[in-house]
């Protein structure tokens, strides 16, 4: 009982910061402004403007997740094969940008991609035409990949570090090439980290509104922007909560699918 008492502050914090807000979202989502029960807030996701924002958010989230995975796995392999001292330094350099404020990092890309910015100046220097990247879906994907790539690399790296070197040596002794070692040994054994990384990139990408506001110039609306505007600009907490509940279903569904991929049930969250 004494040991269980130490968990009481955490339980109280969990109730105050998670359970109560979730109950409030559920209440507002299933009621109208007068407090009467309604399903209109939930069904509003089928409105054309909301479906378009949801479809665009799903598409950009999938693209950014795939790009992060394609970049993260080779990076994690490089980190694993690095020498111990160099490995720690590389990991430190890699996570260093995460110490900076999320919004500042995104605004930095706005400066880089804007008209007459760094990218535009380099293209002009080598006599190439201007590249209109800012305020496009490509800029949003770039921002997502930059901001969320560490959340894909670190779980995969953690999974790879737990693989016993004797397994790799045994595969090489049996004549496996480097490509075969990666595809038949390293890749299957790193599935828990991959599943965790996909979850940690896809979910914030799906619900983000800061990146699309800054790099999309307020011209590209994702479902996160719709929810944010309903809570702030329109002050319609009921509609914003209803759409949020629908987004929770998408998040829970994606987590259930990834849990099936992680058959061991040991997803690496670092």
C-alpha positions as a Markdown table, in Angstrom:
| # | Residue | x | y | z |
|---|---|---|---|---|
| 1 | Unk | 0.0 | 0.0 | 0.0 |
| 2 | Unk | 2.9 | 2.4 | 0.7 |
| 3 | Unk | 4.3 | 1.8 | -2.7 |
| 4 | Unk | 0.9 | 2.3 | -4.4 |
| 5 | Unk | 0.6 | 5.6 | -2.6 |
| 6 | Unk | 3.6 | 7.0 | -4.6 |
| 7 | Unk | 1.4 | 6.5 | -7.7 |
| 8 | Unk | -1.3 | 8.8 | -6.4 |
| 9 | Unk | 0.2 | 12.1 | -7.7 |
| 10 | Unk | 0.6 | 10.6 | -11.1 |
| 11 | Unk | -3.0 | 9.3 | -11.1 |
| 12 | Unk | -4.3 | 12.7 | -10.0 |
| 13 | Unk | -2.3 | 14.4 | -12.7 |
| 14 | Unk | -3.5 | 11.9 | -15.3 |
| 15 | Unk | -7.2 | 12.6 | -14.3 |
| 16 | Unk | -6.7 | 16.3 | -14.3 |
| 17 | Unk | -4.8 | 16.6 | -17.6 |
| 18 | Unk | -6.3 | 13.7 | -19.6 |
| 19 | Unk | -9.5 | 12.2 | -18.3 |
| 20 | Unk | -11.4 | 15.4 | -17.4 |
| 21 | Unk | -10.4 | 17.2 | -20.7 |
| 22 | Unk | -11.5 | 14.1 | -22.7 |
| 23 | Unk | -14.8 | 14.1 | -20.9 |
| 24 | Unk | -15.3 | 17.7 | -21.7 |
| 25 | Unk | -14.6 | 17.1 | -25.4 |
| 26 | Unk | -17.0 | 14.3 | -25.4 |
| 27 | Unk | -19.7 | 16.4 | -23.7 |
| 28 | Unk | -19.3 | 19.3 | -26.2 |
| 29 | Unk | -19.0 | 17.0 | -29.1 |
| 30 | Unk | -22.4 | 15.3 | -28.4 |
| 31 | Unk | -24.3 | 18.5 | -27.5 |
| 32 | Unk | -25.3 | 21.8 | -29.2 |
| 33 | Unk | -24.9 | 25.3 | -27.8 |
| 34 | Unk | -28.1 | 24.9 | -25.7 |
| 35 | Unk | -26.8 | 21.7 | -24.1 |
| 36 | Unk | -29.1 | 19.3 | -26.0 |
| 37 | Unk | -27.9 | 16.0 | -27.3 |
| 38 | Unk | -27.1 | 16.0 | -31.0 |
| 39 | Unk | -25.1 | 14.0 | -33.6 |
| 40 | Unk | -24.8 | 17.0 | -35.9 |
| 41 | Unk | -21.3 | 17.9 | -34.7 |
| 42 | Unk | -20.0 | 14.3 | -35.4 |
| 43 | Unk | -21.8 | 14.1 | -38.8 |
| 44 | Unk | -20.4 | 17.6 | -39.8 |
| 45 | Unk | -17.2 | 15.8 | -40.8 |
| 46 | Unk | -19.1 | 14.7 | -44.0 |
| 47 | Unk | -19.5 | 18.3 | -45.1 |
| 48 | Unk | -17.5 | 18.9 | -48.3 |
| 49 | Unk | -15.2 | 21.5 | -46.8 |
| 50 | Unk | -14.4 | 19.2 | -43.9 |
| 51 | Unk | -14.0 | 16.1 | -46.1 |
| 52 | Unk | -11.6 | 18.0 | -48.3 |
| 53 | Unk | -9.5 | 19.1 | -45.3 |
| 54 | Unk | -9.6 | 15.6 | -43.9 |
| 55 | Unk | -8.5 | 14.0 | -47.1 |
| 56 | Unk | -5.7 | 16.5 | -47.6 |
| 57 | Unk | -4.5 | 15.9 | -44.1 |
| 58 | Unk | -4.5 | 12.1 | -44.5 |
| 59 | Unk | -2.7 | 12.4 | -47.8 |
| 60 | Unk | 0.0 | 14.7 | -46.6 |
| 61 | Unk | 0.4 | 12.7 | -43.3 |
| 62 | Unk | 0.9 | 9.5 | -45.3 |
| 63 | Unk | 3.4 | 11.1 | -47.6 |
| 64 | Unk | 5.4 | 12.7 | -44.7 |
| 65 | Unk | 5.4 | 9.4 | -42.8 |
| 66 | Unk | 6.6 | 7.4 | -45.8 |
| 67 | Unk | 9.4 | 10.0 | -46.5 |
| 68 | Unk | 10.4 | 9.9 | -42.8 |
| 69 | Unk | 10.6 | 6.1 | -42.8 |
| 70 | Unk | 12.7 | 6.1 | -46.0 |
| 71 | Unk | 15.1 | 8.6 | -44.5 |
| 72 | Unk | 15.1 | 7.2 | -41.0 |
| 73 | Unk | 15.9 | 3.6 | -41.5 |
| 74 | Unk | 19.2 | 4.2 | -43.4 |
| 75 | Unk | 20.1 | 6.9 | -40.9 |
| 76 | Unk | 19.5 | 4.5 | -38.0 |
| 77 | Unk | 21.7 | 1.9 | -39.7 |
| 78 | Unk | 24.5 | 4.5 | -40.1 |
| 79 | Unk | 24.2 | 5.4 | -36.4 |
| 80 | Unk | 24.2 | 1.8 | -35.4 |
| 81 | Unk | 27.4 | 1.0 | -37.4 |
| 82 | Unk | 29.2 | 4.2 | -36.1 |
| 83 | Unk | 31.9 | 4.0 | -33.5 |
| 84 | Unk | 30.7 | 4.5 | -29.9 |
| 85 | Unk | 32.1 | 8.0 | -29.4 |
| 86 | Unk | 31.1 | 9.2 | -32.8 |
| 87 | Unk | 27.7 | 7.6 | -32.5 |
| 88 | Unk | 26.9 | 9.6 | -29.3 |
| 89 | Unk | 28.0 | 12.8 | -31.0 |
| 90 | Unk | 25.9 | 12.1 | -34.1 |
| 91 | Unk | 22.9 | 11.4 | -32.0 |
| 92 | Unk | 23.5 | 14.6 | -30.1 |
| 93 | Unk | 23.7 | 16.7 | -33.3 |
| 94 | Unk | 20.6 | 15.0 | -34.6 |
| 95 | Unk | 18.4 | 15.8 | -31.7 |
| 96 | Unk | 19.9 | 19.2 | -31.1 |
| 97 | Unk | 17.3 | 21.1 | -33.2 |
| 98 | Unk | 14.6 | 19.5 | -31.0 |
| 99 | Unk | 15.8 | 21.7 | -28.1 |
| 100 | Unk | 14.5 | 24.7 | -30.1 |
| 101 | Unk | 10.9 | 25.8 | -30.0 |
| 102 | Unk | 8.7 | 23.9 | -32.4 |
| 103 | Unk | 7.2 | 27.1 | -33.9 |
| 104 | Unk | 10.6 | 28.8 | -34.3 |
| 105 | Unk | 11.9 | 25.8 | -36.2 |
| 106 | Unk | 8.9 | 25.9 | -38.5 |
| 107 | Unk | 9.3 | 29.7 | -39.0 |
| 108 | Unk | 12.9 | 29.1 | -40.0 |
| 109 | Unk | 11.7 | 27.1 | -42.9 |
| 110 | Unk | 9.4 | 29.9 | -43.9 |
| 111 | Unk | 12.4 | 32.2 | -44.2 |
| 112 | Unk | 14.3 | 29.6 | -46.2 |
| 113 | Unk | 11.5 | 28.8 | -48.6 |
| 114 | Unk | 9.9 | 32.2 | -49.1 |
| 115 | Unk | 10.2 | 34.4 | -52.2 |
| 116 | Unk | 13.7 | 35.8 | -52.4 |
| 117 | Unk | 14.6 | 33.5 | -49.5 |
| 118 | Unk | 17.7 | 31.3 | -49.2 |
| 119 | Unk | 16.5 | 28.7 | -51.7 |
| 120 | Unk | 15.4 | 31.3 | -54.1 |
| 121 | Unk | 18.7 | 33.2 | -53.8 |
| 122 | Unk | 20.7 | 30.0 | -54.5 |
| 123 | Unk | 18.6 | 29.2 | -57.5 |
| 124 | Unk | 19.0 | 32.7 | -58.8 |
| 125 | Unk | 22.8 | 32.5 | -58.2 |
| 126 | Unk | 23.1 | 29.4 | -60.5 |
| 127 | Unk | 20.7 | 31.0 | -63.0 |
| 128 | Unk | 17.7 | 28.7 | -62.4 |
| 129 | Unk | 14.1 | 29.8 | -62.4 |
| 130 | Unk | 12.4 | 30.7 | -59.1 |
| 131 | Unk | 10.9 | 27.7 | -57.2 |
| 132 | Unk | 7.4 | 28.5 | -55.7 |
| 133 | Unk | 7.6 | 26.1 | -52.7 |
| 134 | Unk | 6.2 | 28.3 | -49.9 |
| 135 | Unk | 2.4 | 28.2 | -49.4 |
| 136 | Unk | 2.1 | 24.8 | -51.2 |
| 137 | Unk | 1.5 | 21.3 | -49.9 |
| 138 | Unk | 5.1 | 20.5 | -50.7 |
| 139 | Unk | 6.2 | 23.1 | -48.1 |
| 140 | Unk | 3.9 | 21.5 | -45.5 |
| 141 | Unk | 5.3 | 18.0 | -46.2 |
| 142 | Unk | 8.8 | 19.4 | -45.9 |
| 143 | Unk | 8.0 | 21.0 | -42.6 |
| 144 | Unk | 6.4 | 17.8 | -41.3 |
| 145 | Unk | 9.4 | 15.7 | -42.3 |
| 146 | Unk | 11.9 | 18.2 | -40.7 |
| 147 | Unk | 9.9 | 18.5 | -37.4 |
| 148 | Unk | 9.0 | 14.8 | -37.0 |
| 149 | Unk | 11.9 | 12.9 | -38.5 |
| 150 | Unk | 13.7 | 12.5 | -35.1 |
| 151 | Unk | 10.6 | 10.7 | -33.8 |
| 152 | Unk | 11.0 | 8.1 | -36.5 |
| 153 | Unk | 14.8 | 7.8 | -36.3 |
| 154 | Unk | 15.2 | 7.3 | -32.6 |
| 155 | Unk | 12.8 | 4.4 | -32.1 |
| 156 | Unk | 14.2 | 2.6 | -35.1 |
| 157 | Unk | 17.7 | 3.2 | -33.8 |
| 158 | Unk | 16.8 | 1.9 | -30.4 |
| 159 | Unk | 15.4 | -1.3 | -32.0 |
| 160 | Unk | 18.5 | -1.8 | -34.1 |
| 161 | Unk | 20.8 | -1.3 | -31.1 |
| 162 | Unk | 19.1 | -4.2 | -29.3 |
| 163 | Unk | 19.8 | -6.6 | -32.1 |
| 164 | Unk | 22.6 | -9.0 | -31.1 |
| 165 | Unk | 25.6 | -8.7 | -33.4 |
| 166 | Unk | 26.0 | -12.5 | -33.3 |
| 167 | Unk | 22.8 | -12.8 | -35.4 |
| 168 | Unk | 24.3 | -10.6 | -38.1 |
| 169 | Unk | 27.6 | -12.5 | -38.0 |
| 170 | Unk | 25.7 | -15.8 | -38.3 |
| 171 | Unk | 23.8 | -14.5 | -41.3 |
| 172 | Unk | 27.1 | -13.5 | -43.0 |
| 173 | Unk | 28.7 | -16.8 | -42.1 |
| 174 | Unk | 25.8 | -18.5 | -44.0 |
| 175 | Unk | 26.6 | -16.4 | -47.1 |
| 176 | Unk | 24.1 | -13.6 | -46.7 |
| 177 | Unk | 24.9 | -10.4 | -48.5 |
| 178 | Unk | 24.6 | -7.0 | -46.9 |
| 179 | Unk | 21.3 | -6.5 | -48.6 |
| 180 | Unk | 20.1 | -9.9 | -47.4 |
| 181 | Unk | 21.2 | -9.1 | -43.9 |
| 182 | Unk | 19.2 | -5.9 | -43.9 |
| 183 | Unk | 16.0 | -7.4 | -45.5 |
| 184 | Unk | 16.0 | -10.7 | -43.6 |
| 185 | Unk | 17.6 | -9.8 | -40.2 |
| 186 | Unk | 17.7 | -6.1 | -39.4 |
| 187 | Unk | 14.4 | -5.1 | -41.0 |
| 188 | Unk | 12.1 | -7.8 | -39.4 |
| 189 | Unk | 13.7 | -7.3 | -35.9 |
| 190 | Unk | 13.3 | -3.6 | -36.1 |
| 191 | Unk | 9.5 | -3.8 | -36.7 |
| 192 | Unk | 8.6 | -2.7 | -33.2 |
| 193 | Unk | 10.7 | 0.5 | -33.6 |
| 194 | Unk | 9.2 | 1.1 | -37.1 |
| 195 | Unk | 5.7 | 0.7 | -35.8 |
| 196 | Unk | 6.4 | 3.1 | -32.9 |
| 197 | Unk | 8.0 | 5.6 | -35.3 |
| 198 | Unk | 5.1 | 5.5 | -37.7 |
| 199 | Unk | 2.7 | 6.2 | -34.9 |
| 200 | Unk | 4.8 | 9.1 | -33.5 |
| 201 | Unk | 5.0 | 10.7 | -37.0 |
| 202 | Unk | 1.6 | 10.0 | -38.5 |
| 203 | Unk | -0.5 | 11.1 | -35.5 |
| 204 | Unk | 1.0 | 14.6 | -35.0 |
| 205 | Unk | 1.2 | 15.1 | -38.8 |
| 206 | Unk | -2.5 | 14.3 | -39.1 |
| 207 | Unk | -3.6 | 16.7 | -36.4 |
| 208 | Unk | -1.1 | 19.6 | -37.0 |
| 209 | Unk | -2.2 | 23.1 | -37.7 |
| 210 | Unk | 0.9 | 25.2 | -36.9 |
| 211 | Unk | 2.9 | 23.9 | -39.8 |
| 212 | Unk | 0.1 | 24.4 | -42.4 |
| 213 | Unk | -0.6 | 27.9 | -40.9 |
| 214 | Unk | 3.1 | 29.0 | -41.3 |
| 215 | Unk | 4.3 | 27.1 | -44.4 |
| 216 | Unk | 0.9 | 27.0 | -46.1 |
| 217 | Unk | 0.3 | 30.8 | -45.5 |
| 218 | Unk | -3.2 | 30.2 | -44.2 |
| 219 | Unk | -4.2 | 29.1 | -47.7 |
| 220 | Unk | -4.1 | 25.3 | -47.2 |
| 221 | Unk | -6.6 | 24.0 | -44.7 |
| 222 | Unk | -6.0 | 20.7 | -43.0 |
| 223 | Unk | -8.5 | 19.1 | -40.6 |
| 224 | Unk | -6.3 | 20.5 | -37.7 |
| 225 | Unk | -6.8 | 24.0 | -39.0 |
| 226 | Unk | -10.6 | 23.5 | -39.1 |
| 227 | Unk | -10.6 | 22.3 | -35.5 |
| 228 | Unk | -8.3 | 25.1 | -34.4 |
| 229 | Unk | -10.5 | 27.8 | -36.0 |
| 230 | Unk | -13.7 | 26.3 | -34.5 |
| 231 | Unk | -12.2 | 26.7 | -31.0 |
| 232 | Unk | -10.6 | 30.1 | -31.5 |
| 233 | Unk | -12.0 | 32.1 | -34.3 |
| 234 | Unk | -15.6 | 30.8 | -34.5 |
| 235 | Unk | -15.8 | 30.0 | -30.7 |
| 236 | Unk | -17.9 | 26.9 | -31.6 |
| 237 | Unk | -16.5 | 24.4 | -29.1 |
| 238 | Unk | -19.3 | 22.0 | -29.9 |
| 239 | Unk | -18.4 | 21.6 | -33.6 |
| 240 | Unk | -14.7 | 21.6 | -32.9 |
| 241 | Unk | -15.1 | 18.9 | -30.3 |
| 242 | Unk | -17.3 | 16.8 | -32.6 |
| 243 | Unk | -14.6 | 16.8 | -35.3 |
| 244 | Unk | -11.9 | 16.1 | -32.7 |
| 245 | Unk | -13.8 | 13.0 | -31.7 |
| 246 | Unk | -13.8 | 11.8 | -35.3 |
| 247 | Unk | -10.1 | 12.4 | -35.5 |
| 248 | Unk | -9.6 | 10.3 | -32.3 |
| 249 | Unk | -11.3 | 7.4 | -34.2 |
| 250 | Unk | -8.7 | 7.8 | -37.0 |
| 251 | Unk | -5.9 | 7.9 | -34.5 |
| 252 | Unk | -7.2 | 4.8 | -32.6 |
| 253 | Unk | -7.7 | 2.9 | -35.8 |
| 254 | Unk | -4.1 | 3.7 | -37.0 |
| 255 | Unk | -2.7 | 2.6 | -33.6 |
| 256 | Unk | -4.7 | -0.7 | -33.8 |
| 257 | Unk | -3.4 | -1.4 | -37.3 |
| 258 | Unk | 0.2 | -0.8 | -36.2 |
| 259 | Unk | -0.3 | -2.9 | -33.1 |
| 260 | Unk | -1.1 | -5.8 | -35.4 |
| 261 | Unk | 2.2 | -5.2 | -37.2 |
| 262 | Unk | 4.0 | -5.2 | -34.0 |
| 263 | Unk | 3.2 | -8.9 | -33.1 |
| 264 | Unk | 5.6 | -8.9 | -30.2 |
| 265 | Unk | 3.8 | -6.0 | -28.6 |
| 266 | Unk | 7.0 | -4.4 | -27.7 |
| 267 | Unk | 6.9 | -1.1 | -29.6 |
| 268 | Unk | 10.0 | 1.0 | -28.9 |
| 269 | Unk | 9.1 | 4.4 | -27.6 |
| 270 | Unk | 12.5 | 5.4 | -26.2 |
